[in-house]
Amino acid sequence: MAWIAYYPLLGILFIITGIIIGIWFIIHVDRGFRFSGLKSVIAIILLSIFFAFGIQFILISLGALG
């Protein structure tokens, strides 16, 4: 139960990391020298994981258990 105190901080850190990955993905697709499909797939997967866990940690810290 001691980890629940850190859930809001972890949620915010995960969302910030997801935003950074999203910015990198946009820059890679828009201004990259050569488009890499593998890097794009990895970025989309990481983006969705970080946002999902960030939102989930914030919801758990606010009391939503469902």
PDB file of N, CA, C and O in Angstrom, chain B, residues numbered from 101:
ATOM      1  N   MET B 101       0.806  -1.197   0.000  1.00  0.00           N
ATOM      2  CA  MET B 101       0.000   0.000   0.000  1.00  0.00           C
ATOM      3  C   MET B 101       0.852   1.266   0.000  1.00  0.00           C
ATOM      4  O   MET B 101       0.332   2.355  -0.242  1.00  0.00           O
ATOM      5  N   ALA B 102       2.131   1.143   0.262  1.00  0.00           N
ATOM      6  CA  ALA B 102       2.982   2.331   0.307  1.00  0.00           C
ATOM      7  C   ALA B 102       3.199   2.923  -1.088  1.00  0.00           C
ATOM      8  O   ALA B 102       3.519   4.105  -1.219  1.00  0.00           O
ATOM      9  N   TRP B 103       3.025   2.099  -2.134  1.00  0.00           N
ATOM     10  CA  TRP B 103       3.229   2.605  -3.497  1.00  0.00           C
ATOM     11  C   TRP B 103       2.124   3.551  -3.927  1.00  0.00           C
ATOM     12  O   TRP B 103       2.323   4.344  -4.847  1.00  0.00           O
ATOM     13  N   ILE B 104       0.960   3.488  -3.285  1.00  0.00           N
ATOM     14  CA  ILE B 104      -0.159   4.331  -3.679  1.00  0.00           C
ATOM     15  C   ILE B 104       0.186   5.803  -3.506  1.00  0.00           C
ATOM     16  O   ILE B 104      -0.340   6.645  -4.234  1.00  0.00           O
ATOM     17  N   ALA B 105       1.045   6.126  -2.573  1.00  0.00           N
ATOM     18  CA  ALA B 105       1.453   7.519  -2.363  1.00  0.00           C
ATOM     19  C   ALA B 105       2.244   8.050  -3.559  1.00  0.00           C
ATOM     20  O   ALA B 105       2.251   9.256  -3.806  1.00  0.00           O
ATOM     21  N   TYR B 106       2.903   7.175  -4.294  1.00  0.00           N
ATOM     22  CA  TYR B 106       3.718   7.587  -5.443  1.00  0.00           C
ATOM     23  C   TYR B 106       2.966   7.528  -6.771  1.00  0.00           C
ATOM     24  O   TYR B 106       3.512   7.933  -7.797  1.00  0.00           O
ATOM     25  N   TYR B 107       1.729   7.033  -6.778  1.00  0.00           N
ATOM     26  CA  TYR B 107       0.985   6.882  -8.027  1.00  0.00           C
ATOM     27  C   TYR B 107       0.745   8.201  -8.768  1.00  0.00           C
ATOM     28  O   TYR B 107       0.883   8.227  -9.991  1.00  0.00           O
ATOM     29  N   PRO B 108       0.392   9.304  -8.080  1.00  0.00           N
ATOM     30  CA  PRO B 108       0.219  10.556  -8.848  1.00  0.00           C
ATOM     31  C   PRO B 108       1.514  11.008  -9.516  1.00  0.00           C
ATOM     32  O   PRO B 108       1.495  11.469 -10.657  1.00  0.00           O
ATOM     33  N   LEU B 109       2.625  10.880  -8.820  1.00  0.00           N
ATOM     34  CA  LEU B 109       3.916  11.260  -9.389  1.00  0.00           C
ATOM     35  C   LEU B 109       4.286  10.350 -10.556  1.00  0.00           C
ATOM     36  O   LEU B 109       4.749  10.827 -11.593  1.00  0.00           O
ATOM     37  N   LEU B 110       4.086   9.055 -10.393  1.00  0.00           N
ATOM     38  CA  LEU B 110       4.368   8.125 -11.486  1.00  0.00           C
ATOM     39  C   LEU B 110       3.473   8.401 -12.691  1.00  0.00           C
ATOM     40  O   LEU B 110       3.933   8.338 -13.831  1.00  0.00           O
ATOM     41  N   GLY B 111       2.205   8.704 -12.449  1.00  0.00           N
ATOM     42  CA  GLY B 111       1.293   9.008 -13.546  1.00  0.00           C
ATOM     43  C   GLY B 111       1.730  10.234 -14.323  1.00  0.00           C
ATOM     44  O   GLY B 111       1.713  10.235 -15.554  1.00  0.00           O
ATOM     45  N   ILE B 112       2.123  11.276 -13.605  1.00  0.00           N
ATOM     46  CA  ILE B 112       2.580  12.498 -14.271  1.00  0.00           C
ATOM     47  C   ILE B 112       3.871  12.241 -15.039  1.00  0.00           C
ATOM     48  O   ILE B 112       4.028  12.731 -16.158  1.00  0.00           O
ATOM     49  N   LEU B 113       4.796  11.485 -14.460  1.00  0.00           N
ATOM     50  CA  LEU B 113       6.053  11.175 -15.149  1.00  0.00           C
ATOM     51  C   LEU B 113       5.815  10.334 -16.405  1.00  0.00           C
ATOM     52  O   LEU B 113       6.457  10.554 -17.432  1.00  0.00           O
ATOM     53  N   PHE B 114       4.902   9.381 -16.322  1.00  0.00           N
ATOM     54  CA  PHE B 114       4.592   8.558 -17.493  1.00  0.00           C
ATOM     55  C   PHE B 114       3.960   9.401 -18.596  1.00  0.00           C
ATOM     56  O   PHE B 114       4.284   9.224 -19.771  1.00  0.00           O
ATOM     57  N   ILE B 115       3.058  10.317 -18.228  1.00  0.00           N
ATOM     58  CA  ILE B 115       2.424  11.162 -19.239  1.00  0.00           C
ATOM     59  C   ILE B 115       3.444  12.111 -19.859  1.00  0.00           C
ATOM     60  O   ILE B 115       3.415  12.330 -21.070  1.00  0.00           O
ATOM     61  N   ILE B 116       4.339  12.675 -19.063  1.00  0.00           N
ATOM     62  CA  ILE B 116       5.378  13.552 -19.606  1.00  0.00           C
ATOM     63  C   ILE B 116       6.291  12.774 -20.548  1.00  0.00           C
ATOM     64  O   ILE B 116       6.671  13.284 -21.603  1.00  0.00           O
ATOM     65  N   THR B 117       6.644  11.554 -20.180  1.00  0.00           N
ATOM     66  CA  THR B 117       7.463  10.719 -21.056  1.00  0.00           C
ATOM     67  C   THR B 117       6.714  10.400 -22.355  1.00  0.00           C
ATOM     68  O   THR B 117       7.315  10.389 -23.429  1.00  0.00           O
ATOM     69  N   GLY B 118       5.417  10.145 -22.260  1.00  0.00           N
ATOM     70  CA  GLY B 118       4.615   9.906 -23.452  1.00  0.00           C
ATOM     71  C   GLY B 118       4.560  11.134 -24.356  1.00  0.00           C
ATOM     72  O   GLY B 118       4.592  11.002 -25.580  1.00  0.00           O
ATOM     73  N   ILE B 119       4.478  12.321 -23.769  1.00  0.00           N
ATOM     74  CA  ILE B 119       4.485  13.552 -24.559  1.00  0.00           C
ATOM     75  C   ILE B 119       5.815  13.725 -25.273  1.00  0.00           C
ATOM     76  O   ILE B 119       5.851  14.116 -26.439  1.00  0.00           O
ATOM     77  N   ILE B 120       6.908  13.437 -24.578  1.00  0.00           N
ATOM     78  CA  ILE B 120       8.235  13.542 -25.195  1.00  0.00           C
ATOM     79  C   ILE B 120       8.362  12.569 -26.363  1.00  0.00           C
ATOM     80  O   ILE B 120       8.882  12.934 -27.417  1.00  0.00           O
ATOM     81  N   ILE B 121       7.893  11.341 -26.186  1.00  0.00           N
ATOM     82  CA  ILE B 121       7.933  10.360 -27.266  1.00  0.00           C
ATOM     83  C   ILE B 121       7.043  10.813 -28.421  1.00  0.00           C
ATOM     84  O   ILE B 121       7.405  10.644 -29.585  1.00  0.00           O
ATOM     85  N   GLY B 122       5.890  11.382 -28.109  1.00  0.00           N
ATOM     86  CA  GLY B 122       5.000  11.880 -29.155  1.00  0.00           C
ATOM     87  C   GLY B 122       5.622  13.013 -29.956  1.00  0.00           C
ATOM     88  O   GLY B 122       5.481  13.059 -31.178  1.00  0.00           O
ATOM     89  N   ILE B 123       6.306  13.923 -29.282  1.00  0.00           N
ATOM     90  CA  ILE B 123       6.997  15.010 -29.981  1.00  0.00           C
ATOM     91  C   ILE B 123       8.100  14.449 -30.867  1.00  0.00           C
ATOM     92  O   ILE B 123       8.260  14.872 -32.012  1.00  0.00           O
ATOM     93  N   TRP B 124       8.859  13.498 -30.338  1.00  0.00           N
ATOM     94  CA  TRP B 124       9.911  12.878 -31.154  1.00  0.00           C
ATOM     95  C   TRP B 124       9.313  12.184 -32.384  1.00  0.00           C
ATOM     96  O   TRP B 124       9.873  12.262 -33.478  1.00  0.00           O
ATOM     97  N   PHE B 125       8.181  11.512 -32.201  1.00  0.00           N
ATOM     98  CA  PHE B 125       7.533  10.819 -33.314  1.00  0.00           C
ATOM     99  C   PHE B 125       7.091  11.805 -34.390  1.00  0.00           C
ATOM    100  O   PHE B 125       7.282  11.555 -35.580  1.00  0.00           O
ATOM    101  N   ILE B 126       6.504  12.916 -33.977  1.00  0.00           N
ATOM    102  CA  ILE B 126       6.068  13.924 -34.947  1.00  0.00           C
ATOM    103  C   ILE B 126       7.258  14.500 -35.699  1.00  0.00           C
ATOM    104  O   ILE B 126       7.206  14.666 -36.918  1.00  0.00           O
ATOM    105  N   ILE B 127       8.327  14.803 -34.978  1.00  0.00           N
ATOM    106  CA  ILE B 127       9.528  15.334 -35.630  1.00  0.00           C
ATOM    107  C   ILE B 127      10.120  14.294 -36.578  1.00  0.00           C
ATOM    108  O   ILE B 127      10.556  14.637 -37.677  1.00  0.00           O
ATOM    109  N   HIS B 128      10.139  13.038 -36.168  1.00  0.00           N
ATOM    110  CA  HIS B 128      10.688  11.969 -37.007  1.00  0.00           C
ATOM    111  C   HIS B 128       9.903  11.817 -38.309  1.00  0.00           C
ATOM    112  O   HIS B 128      10.487  11.666 -39.383  1.00  0.00           O
ATOM    113  N   VAL B 129       8.583  11.858 -38.203  1.00  0.00           N
ATOM    114  CA  VAL B 129       7.754  11.673 -39.396  1.00  0.00           C
ATOM    115  C   VAL B 129       7.785  12.916 -40.274  1.00  0.00           C
ATOM    116  O   VAL B 129       7.845  12.814 -41.499  1.00  0.00           O
ATOM    117  N   ASP B 130       7.743  14.078 -39.655  1.00  0.00           N
ATOM    118  CA  ASP B 130       7.602  15.317 -40.419  1.00  0.00           C
ATOM    119  C   ASP B 130       8.921  15.808 -41.017  1.00  0.00           C
ATOM    120  O   ASP B 130       8.957  16.214 -42.179  1.00  0.00           O
ATOM    121  N   ARG B 131       9.985  15.775 -40.250  1.00  0.00           N
ATOM    122  CA  ARG B 131      11.235  16.372 -40.702  1.00  0.00           C
ATOM    123  C   ARG B 131      12.413  15.411 -40.773  1.00  0.00           C
ATOM    124  O   ARG B 131      13.553  15.836 -40.960  1.00  0.00           O
ATOM    125  N   GLY B 132      12.148  14.144 -40.628  1.00  0.00           N
ATOM    126  CA  GLY B 132      13.232  13.178 -40.657  1.00  0.00           C
ATOM    127  C   GLY B 132      13.860  13.033 -42.029  1.00  0.00           C
ATOM    128  O   GLY B 132      13.192  13.180 -43.052  1.00  0.00           O
ATOM    129  N   PHE B 133      15.149  12.744 -42.039  1.00  0.00           N
ATOM    130  CA  PHE B 133      15.872  12.571 -43.297  1.00  0.00           C
ATOM    131  C   PHE B 133      15.366  11.342 -44.041  1.00  0.00           C
ATOM    132  O   PHE B 133      15.088  11.393 -45.239  1.00  0.00           O
ATOM    133  N   ARG B 134      15.250  10.236 -43.306  1.00  0.00           N
ATOM    134  CA  ARG B 134      14.722   8.997 -43.890  1.00  0.00           C
ATOM    135  C   ARG B 134      13.669   8.445 -42.941  1.00  0.00           C
ATOM    136  O   ARG B 134      13.897   8.342 -41.736  1.00  0.00           O
ATOM    137  N   PHE B 135      12.529   8.097 -43.489  1.00  0.00           N
ATOM    138  CA  PHE B 135      11.442   7.545 -42.683  1.00  0.00           C
ATOM    139  C   PHE B 135      11.755   6.104 -42.312  1.00  0.00           C
ATOM    140  O   PHE B 135      12.123   5.302 -43.171  1.00  0.00           O
ATOM    141  N   SER B 136      11.612   5.778 -41.045  1.00  0.00           N
ATOM    142  CA  SER B 136      11.830   4.418 -40.582  1.00  0.00           C
ATOM    143  C   SER B 136      10.524   3.864 -40.029  1.00  0.00           C
ATOM    144  O   SER B 136       9.991   4.371 -39.042  1.00  0.00           O
ATOM    145  N   GLY B 137      10.024   2.838 -40.662  1.00  0.00           N
ATOM    146  CA  GLY B 137       8.787   2.218 -40.211  1.00  0.00           C
ATOM    147  C   GLY B 137       8.918   1.546 -38.856  1.00  0.00           C
ATOM    148  O   GLY B 137       7.990   1.581 -38.048  1.00  0.00           O
ATOM    149  N   LEU B 138      10.077   0.930 -38.605  1.00  0.00           N
ATOM    150  CA  LEU B 138      10.298   0.250 -37.325  1.00  0.00           C
ATOM    151  C   LEU B 138      10.310   1.246 -36.169  1.00  0.00           C
ATOM    152  O   LEU B 138       9.703   0.997 -35.127  1.00  0.00           O
ATOM    153  N   LYS B 139      10.995   2.371 -36.348  1.00  0.00           N
ATOM    154  CA  LYS B 139      11.026   3.393 -35.295  1.00  0.00           C
ATOM    155  C   LYS B 139       9.635   3.979 -35.068  1.00  0.00           C
ATOM    156  O   LYS B 139       9.279   4.319 -33.940  1.00  0.00           O
ATOM    157  N   SER B 140       8.859   4.095 -36.126  1.00  0.00           N
ATOM    158  CA  SER B 140       7.504   4.617 -35.988  1.00  0.00           C
ATOM    159  C   SER B 140       6.619   3.651 -35.212  1.00  0.00           C
ATOM    160  O   SER B 140       5.844   4.074 -34.354  1.00  0.00           O
ATOM    161  N   VAL B 141       6.724   2.377 -35.499  1.00  0.00           N
ATOM    162  CA  VAL B 141       5.936   1.374 -34.785  1.00  0.00           C
ATOM    163  C   VAL B 141       6.331   1.341 -33.314  1.00  0.00           C
ATOM    164  O   VAL B 141       5.465   1.285 -32.441  1.00  0.00           O
ATOM    165  N   ILE B 142       7.623   1.376 -33.037  1.00  0.00           N
ATOM    166  CA  ILE B 142       8.097   1.376 -31.652  1.00  0.00           C
ATOM    167  C   ILE B 142       7.615   2.624 -30.931  1.00  0.00           C
ATOM    168  O   ILE B 142       7.207   2.544 -29.773  1.00  0.00           O
ATOM    169  N   ALA B 143       7.654   3.775 -31.593  1.00  0.00           N
ATOM    170  CA  ALA B 143       7.202   5.021 -30.975  1.00  0.00           C
ATOM    171  C   ALA B 143       5.712   4.980 -30.668  1.00  0.00           C
ATOM    172  O   ALA B 143       5.292   5.443 -29.608  1.00  0.00           O
ATOM    173  N   ILE B 144       4.911   4.438 -31.566  1.00  0.00           N
ATOM    174  CA  ILE B 144       3.466   4.361 -31.329  1.00  0.00           C
ATOM    175  C   ILE B 144       3.158   3.415 -30.177  1.00  0.00           C
ATOM    176  O   ILE B 144       2.293   3.708 -29.352  1.00  0.00           O
ATOM    177  N   ILE B 145       3.852   2.289 -30.111  1.00  0.00           N
ATOM    178  CA  ILE B 145       3.642   1.341 -29.014  1.00  0.00           C
ATOM    179  C   ILE B 145       4.031   1.966 -27.684  1.00  0.00           C
ATOM    180  O   ILE B 145       3.278   1.879 -26.714  1.00  0.00           O
ATOM    181  N   LEU B 146       5.211   2.603 -27.628  1.00  0.00           N
ATOM    182  CA  LEU B 146       5.644   3.243 -26.384  1.00  0.00           C
ATOM    183  C   LEU B 146       4.728   4.392 -25.993  1.00  0.00           C
ATOM    184  O   LEU B 146       4.435   4.582 -24.813  1.00  0.00           O
ATOM    185  N   LEU B 147       4.279   5.154 -26.975  1.00  0.00           N
ATOM    186  CA  LEU B 147       3.376   6.262 -26.721  1.00  0.00           C
ATOM    187  C   LEU B 147       2.088   5.765 -26.068  1.00  0.00           C
ATOM    188  O   LEU B 147       1.632   6.341 -25.081  1.00  0.00           O
ATOM    189  N   SER B 148       1.514   4.723 -26.603  1.00  0.00           N
ATOM    190  CA  SER B 148       0.266   4.205 -26.043  1.00  0.00           C
ATOM    191  C   SER B 148       0.473   3.588 -24.662  1.00  0.00           C
ATOM    192  O   SER B 148      -0.380   3.735 -23.787  1.00  0.00           O
ATOM    193  N   ILE B 149       1.586   2.906 -24.460  1.00  0.00           N
ATOM    194  CA  ILE B 149       1.858   2.307 -23.144  1.00  0.00           C
ATOM    195  C   ILE B 149       2.052   3.381 -22.086  1.00  0.00           C
ATOM    196  O   ILE B 149       1.472   3.291 -21.003  1.00  0.00           O
ATOM    197  N   PHE B 150       2.860   4.400 -22.382  1.00  0.00           N
ATOM    198  CA  PHE B 150       3.129   5.432 -21.381  1.00  0.00           C
ATOM    199  C   PHE B 150       1.881   6.238 -21.053  1.00  0.00           C
ATOM    200  O   PHE B 150       1.637   6.549 -19.887  1.00  0.00           O
ATOM    201  N   PHE B 151       1.082   6.583 -22.068  1.00  0.00           N
ATOM    202  CA  PHE B 151      -0.148   7.313 -21.786  1.00  0.00           C
ATOM    203  C   PHE B 151      -1.136   6.453 -21.008  1.00  0.00           C
ATOM    204  O   PHE B 151      -1.782   6.944 -20.082  1.00  0.00           O
ATOM    205  N   ALA B 152      -1.265   5.183 -21.366  1.00  0.00           N
ATOM    206  CA  ALA B 152      -2.207   4.304 -20.681  1.00  0.00           C
ATOM    207  C   ALA B 152      -1.835   4.122 -19.218  1.00  0.00           C
ATOM    208  O   ALA B 152      -2.693   4.237 -18.344  1.00  0.00           O
ATOM    209  N   PHE B 153      -0.564   3.838 -18.941  1.00  0.00           N
ATOM    210  CA  PHE B 153      -0.149   3.664 -17.551  1.00  0.00           C
ATOM    211  C   PHE B 153      -0.208   4.972 -16.779  1.00  0.00           C
ATOM    212  O   PHE B 153      -0.542   4.971 -15.594  1.00  0.00           O
ATOM    213  N   GLY B 154       0.110   6.085 -17.424  1.00  0.00           N
ATOM    214  CA  GLY B 154       0.028   7.377 -16.753  1.00  0.00           C
ATOM    215  C   GLY B 154      -1.387   7.707 -16.335  1.00  0.00           C
ATOM    216  O   GLY B 154      -1.621   8.122 -15.200  1.00  0.00           O
ATOM    217  N   ILE B 155      -2.330   7.527 -17.236  1.00  0.00           N
ATOM    218  CA  ILE B 155      -3.731   7.790 -16.907  1.00  0.00           C
ATOM    219  C   ILE B 155      -4.229   6.810 -15.860  1.00  0.00           C
ATOM    220  O   ILE B 155      -4.975   7.193 -14.959  1.00  0.00           O
ATOM    221  N   GLN B 156      -3.829   5.554 -15.968  1.00  0.00           N
ATOM    222  CA  GLN B 156      -4.266   4.545 -14.999  1.00  0.00           C
ATOM    223  C   GLN B 156      -3.743   4.856 -13.600  1.00  0.00           C
ATOM    224  O   GLN B 156      -4.493   4.732 -12.632  1.00  0.00           O
ATOM    225  N   PHE B 157      -2.491   5.253 -13.468  1.00  0.00           N
ATOM    226  CA  PHE B 157      -1.938   5.593 -12.162  1.00  0.00           C
ATOM    227  C   PHE B 157      -2.638   6.808 -11.549  1.00  0.00           C
ATOM    228  O   PHE B 157      -2.883   6.851 -10.343  1.00  0.00           O
ATOM    229  N   ILE B 158      -2.952   7.784 -12.383  1.00  0.00           N
ATOM    230  CA  ILE B 158      -3.673   8.956 -11.864  1.00  0.00           C
ATOM    231  C   ILE B 158      -5.084   8.576 -11.430  1.00  0.00           C
ATOM    232  O   ILE B 158      -5.553   9.033 -10.387  1.00  0.00           O
ATOM    233  N   LEU B 159      -5.763   7.752 -12.212  1.00  0.00           N
ATOM    234  CA  LEU B 159      -7.102   7.326 -11.835  1.00  0.00           C
ATOM    235  C   LEU B 159      -7.092   6.496 -10.548  1.00  0.00           C
ATOM    236  O   LEU B 159      -7.970   6.662  -9.702  1.00  0.00           O
ATOM    237  N   ILE B 160      -6.126   5.621 -10.396  1.00  0.00           N
ATOM    238  CA  ILE B 160      -6.030   4.822  -9.170  1.00  0.00           C
ATOM    239  C   ILE B 160      -5.777   5.719  -7.961  1.00  0.00           C
ATOM    240  O   ILE B 160      -6.342   5.500  -6.890  1.00  0.00           O
ATOM    241  N   SER B 161      -4.914   6.741  -8.141  1.00  0.00           N
ATOM    242  CA  SER B 161      -4.622   7.630  -7.016  1.00  0.00           C
ATOM    243  C   SER B 161      -5.836   8.473  -6.629  1.00  0.00           C
ATOM    244  O   SER B 161      -5.943   8.913  -5.484  1.00  0.00           O
ATOM    245  N   LEU B 162      -6.747   8.702  -7.568  1.00  0.00           N
ATOM    246  CA  LEU B 162      -7.959   9.471  -7.271  1.00  0.00           C
ATOM    247  C   LEU B 162      -9.079   8.596  -6.739  1.00  0.00           C
ATOM    248  O   LEU B 162     -10.128   9.110  -6.350  1.00  0.00           O
ATOM    249  N   GLY B 163      -8.882   7.291  -6.714  1.00  0.00           N
ATOM    250  CA  GLY B 163      -9.869   6.401  -6.117  1.00  0.00           C
ATOM    251  C   GLY B 163     -10.656   5.572  -7.094  1.00  0.00           C
ATOM    252  O   GLY B 163     -11.523   4.808  -6.668  1.00  0.00           O
ATOM    253  N   ALA B 164     -10.408   5.677  -8.364  1.00  0.00           N
ATOM    254  CA  ALA B 164     -11.126   4.882  -9.351  1.00  0.00           C
ATOM    255  C   ALA B 164     -10.447   3.525  -9.476  1.00  0.00           C
ATOM    256  O   ALA B 164      -9.324   3.435  -9.972  1.00  0.00           O
ATOM    257  N   LEU B 165     -11.107   2.491  -9.038  1.00  0.00           N
ATOM    258  CA  LEU B 165     -10.505   1.165  -9.056  1.00  0.00           C
ATOM    259  C   LEU B 165     -11.017   0.299 -10.203  1.00  0.00           C
ATOM    260  O   LEU B 165     -10.542  -0.825 -10.362  1.00  0.00           O
ATOM    261  N   GLY B 166     -11.937   0.759 -10.985  1.00  0.00           N
ATOM    262  CA  GLY B 166     -12.529  -0.043 -12.047  1.00  0.00           C
ATOM    263  C   GLY B 166     -11.818   0.076 -13.266  1.00  0.00           C
ATOM    264  O   GLY B 166     -12.193  -0.541 -14.262  1.00  0.00           O
TER     265      GLY B 166
END
